[in-house]
Amino acid sequence: MAVTTNSLMKSMFFGEIREDLLFPYPAMTQETVETVGMVVDSVQKFAKDHVRATEWDDKGAMPREILNYAAELGLMGLAVPEEFGGLGFKQGAYSRIFQELAGIDGALAVTLGAHQSIGYKAVLLFGSDEQKKRWLPKLASGEWVACYCLTEPGSGSDAASIKTKATLSPDGRYYTLTGNKLWITNGGIANFMTVFAKTEAVDKKTGEKTEKVTCLAVELPTEGVSVGPAEHKLGIRASWTNAIHFDNVRVPVENVVGGDGQGFKVAMGVLNHGRMGLGAGGVGGAKKIFEAAVLHANERVQFKKKIGEFGMIKEKIGRMMSNIYAAESMVYMTTSLIDRGDIDYSLESAIAKVFSSEMLWEVVDENIQIWGGLGYMKEYPYEKALRDARINRIFEGTNEILRAFVALSGMQGPGQELAGLADAIKHPLKGLGPVSDFAIRKVRQRVFGASMEKAHPSLKKEAAMIEEFAVEFATNVEVLLRRHGKSIHLMQFAQKRIADIAIDLYAMMCLVSRVTGQVQKHGVEKCDLEIALARSFFHRAGVRIRNNFVAIDRNDDELMKFIAEKAYEQGGCQFDILKD
């Protein structure tokens, strides 16, 4: 019953450290570095010449022609193969360019990301050769703009509960699509829509009818498709966000992407990829804002000293930089796993999105604190950055849902192992092998622990922390599975703790891998900052992890549940000093 999962983080749930996936830290080829560098330079010039972020935010709209300029630079088809008119970048290169775009303007980055990170990503990942030939050239050139239609008025993170339906015609030639989609980025300008709808399927064995999700590509203009008015939003105000209505829209069966009833798989596959755009965007946005924080800390004088000399400001700057470095390390470790093509990266992409979006929010918030009253004023761009950043914790799976996903998906393997073990014990002769494999692995873990041998000696203490936490993590996963069994999917307090430990462990592993690579390349004496960033992060993450381990058994969960239920019952907080 050995661990067989081809996933870095799913292996961690068994207490295994996959150094073969972790080392060496990924590096772009020199040719890719030069190519991406030229694109980044072009993006910066494009921004200087054409991007008017503050003006667009004030108006709540950007000019449509801005996408034409972006298309001229190839920014509408970054990952599309060259044979279909794109630049053919892999995920790592794509993410680095997207990082640059997000540092320029959140609304522009969201618009370009909705087009290619998710809008036509289903065609790239799951489309047939004929579909790719038919649609990708127009999408990569910018002639068409794409959007991703999943969210509905009654269906957000619960994608399986969508109400939009597609009914197959009697002759089997087309679907009739009816329903409503909500908050669709690029909905107001889209020529191509990836739409998810319920379709009816018949079980070949039983003849029973069931409903499954199917992915349909809709080309516009098409009769029956109408677009609602532009939504007025807190942030990313210049991006197009609209409701889409489908009223008996005829969609040829040739437009099914990924196969009948495979829409949920397609949607999740697209989002796993798309989250890396958000992760890289968080890094780009945070770096840009961090520069402003450092600038002000170095220039603003109070009490005859630069405010950057004060300890509380230094703590903010140090923590922000350490978290940015960790997020960047996670993003590009994950993109390398994607680019390998044979790795399960679903947990890693969710983790990178959660960490990066929360890191970005912390950075823009602390930057305003450093700027003080000036940061709160509209004449400076920082209140806009705060508003723009807020959506990232909701986009493409809320961080709460993604934490539940990380915990439950990660625990699935150990859960299956324990279930198989229980079954094996019931049949001792047949189950002797699985039982002995499990026992041997557990003994090996307890005696030898997890092993991390490829970390540089300068990071020996940090590597030892990961080894210690890996075993304790797997032990606590097993404890929770034994305690709750199949009802673990209901235990969100436990899920959050497990997810938060997993997030910190992934960040720690990525940092050790990256800093090891830097030290091996440049020497310890030239990597004092990188080592300091890693050690600082390890100190704070170690405290969080230990606290989460303790809280698995000693917590105030029942008190929180009681208080929440009373709040629901009362409709708020009804305490009033006048009524005490």
HELIX and SHEET records of a PDB file:
HELIX    1   1 LEU A    8  MET A   12  1                                   5    
HELIX    2   2 GLU A   19  LEU A   22  1                                   4    
HELIX    3   3 GLN A   30  HIS A   50  1                                  21    
HELIX    4   4 ALA A   53  LYS A   59  1                                   7    
HELIX    5   5 ILE A   66  GLU A   72  1                                   7    
HELIX    6   6 GLU A   82  PHE A   84  5                                   3    
HELIX    7   7 GLN A   91  ILE A  104  1                                  14    
HELIX    8   8 GLY A  106  GLY A  113  1                                   8    
HELIX    9   9 ALA A  114  GLY A  119  3                                   6    
HELIX   10  10 LYS A  121  PHE A  126  1                                   6    
HELIX   11  11 ASP A  129  SER A  141  1                                  13    
HELIX   12  12 ALA A  159  SER A  161  5                                   3    
HELIX   13  13 VAL A  253  ASN A  255  5                                   3    
HELIX   14  14 GLY A  263  GLU A  299  1                                  37    
HELIX   15  15 ILE A  307  GLU A  309  5                                   3    
HELIX   16  16 GLY A  311  ARG A  340  1                                  30    
HELIX   17  17 SER A  346  TRP A  371  1                                  26    
HELIX   18  18 GLY A  373  TYR A  376  1                                   4    
HELIX   19  19 TYR A  382  ALA A  389  1                                   8    
HELIX   20  20 ARG A  390  ARG A  393  5                                   4    
HELIX   21  21 ASN A  399  LYS A  426  1                                  28    
HELIX   22  22 LEU A  432  PHE A  448  1                                  17    
HELIX   23  23 PRO A  457  LEU A  459  5                                   3    
HELIX   24  24 LYS A  460  HIS A  484  1                                  25    
HELIX   25  25 GLY A  485  LEU A  490  5                                   6    
HELIX   26  26 GLN A  492  HIS A  522  1                                  31    
HELIX   27  27 VAL A  524  LYS A  526  5                                   3    
HELIX   28  28 ASP A  528  ALA A  551  1                                  24    
HELIX   29  29 ASP A  557  GLN A  570  1                                  14    
SHEET    1   A 3 ALA A 146  CYS A 149  0                                        
SHEET    2   A 3 PHE A 192  VAL A 202  1                                        
SHEET    3   A 3 LYS A 209  GLU A 219 -1                                        
SHEET    1   B 4 LYS A 165  LEU A 168  0                                        
SHEET    2   B 4 TYR A 174  THR A 185 -1                                        
SHEET    3   B 4 THR A 241  PRO A 252 -1                                        
SHEET    4   B 4 VAL A 225  VAL A 227 -1                                        
SHEET    1   C 2 VAL A 301  GLN A 302  0                                        
SHEET    2   C 2 LYS A 305  LYS A 306 -1                                        
END                                                                             
